[in-house]
Amino acid sequence: MTPLAHIVALPVRAYRLVASPWVGHGCRFQPTCSAYALEALERHGAVKGGYLMVRRICRCHPWGGHGFDPVPERKSRD
């Protein structure tokens, strides 16, 4: 993970540590939004991973989707 991605991941890690146990386990997606965010930041870096993270969180509402939604693979530059 890039240094900037580590910084972007801090609020996600704090949420998982502090708020997640109180919120409950009613996630609509698999993997959960916080796991998705950390994986997106790991795989794509701070800019694109942050974009994917925000896009996923915006889809997490009662009229949004549900089910299996993995982080997209990184495109090779071949």
C-alpha positions as CSV (number, residue, x, y, z in Angstrom):
1,M,0.0,0.0,0.0
2,T,1.3,3.4,-0.9
3,P,2.0,6.0,1.9
4,L,-0.9,8.1,0.8
5,A,-3.2,5.0,0.8
6,H,-2.2,4.3,4.4
7,I,-3.3,7.8,5.4
8,V,-6.6,7.4,3.5
9,A,-7.1,4.0,5.2
10,L,-6.8,5.4,8.7
11,P,-10.5,6.5,9.0
12,V,-11.6,3.1,7.7
13,R,-9.5,1.3,10.2
14,A,-10.8,3.6,13.0
15,Y,-14.4,2.8,11.9
16,R,-13.7,-0.9,12.0
17,L,-12.1,-0.6,15.5
18,V,-14.6,1.8,17.1
19,A,-17.9,2.1,15.3
20,S,-18.3,-1.2,13.5
21,P,-19.1,-3.3,16.6
22,W,-21.9,-0.9,17.6
23,V,-23.4,-0.6,14.1
24,G,-24.1,-4.3,13.7
25,H,-23.7,-6.7,10.8
26,G,-26.5,-5.7,8.4
27,C,-24.2,-5.2,5.4
28,R,-25.9,-5.4,2.0
29,F,-22.7,-6.3,0.2
30,Q,-20.1,-9.0,0.4
31,P,-17.3,-8.1,1.2
32,T,-18.4,-5.4,3.7
33,C,-17.8,-1.8,2.7
34,S,-14.8,-1.4,5.1
35,A,-13.2,-4.6,3.8
36,Y,-13.8,-3.4,0.2
37,A,-12.3,0.0,1.0
38,L,-9.1,-1.5,2.4
39,E,-8.7,-3.9,-0.5
40,A,-9.3,-1.2,-3.0
41,L,-6.7,1.0,-1.4
42,E,-4.3,-1.9,-1.3
43,R,-4.8,-2.9,-4.9
44,H,-5.3,0.4,-6.6
45,G,-3.6,3.0,-4.4
46,A,-5.0,6.2,-2.8
47,V,-6.6,7.9,-5.8
48,K,-8.4,5.2,-7.7
49,G,-8.9,3.1,-4.5
50,G,-10.4,6.1,-2.8
51,Y,-12.7,6.7,-5.8
52,L,-13.8,3.0,-5.7
53,M,-14.3,3.3,-1.9
54,V,-16.5,6.4,-2.1
55,R,-18.5,4.9,-5.1
56,R,-19.2,1.8,-3.1
57,I,-20.3,3.7,0.1
58,C,-22.6,5.8,-2.1
59,R,-24.3,2.6,-3.4
60,C,-24.9,1.4,0.2
61,H,-28.5,2.6,0.8
62,P,-31.9,0.9,0.9
63,W,-32.5,1.3,-2.9
64,G,-28.9,0.3,-3.8
65,G,-27.7,-3.0,-4.9
66,H,-26.7,-6.0,-2.8
67,G,-24.8,-9.3,-3.0
68,F,-21.3,-10.1,-4.0
69,D,-19.4,-7.1,-5.2
70,P,-15.6,-7.7,-5.4
71,V,-12.9,-5.0,-6.0
72,P,-12.1,-4.9,-9.7
73,E,-8.8,-6.4,-10.7
74,R,-6.0,-4.0,-11.6
75,K,-5.5,-3.7,-15.3
76,S,-2.1,-4.7,-16.6
77,R,-0.2,-2.2,-18.7
78,D,0.9,-4.8,-21.3
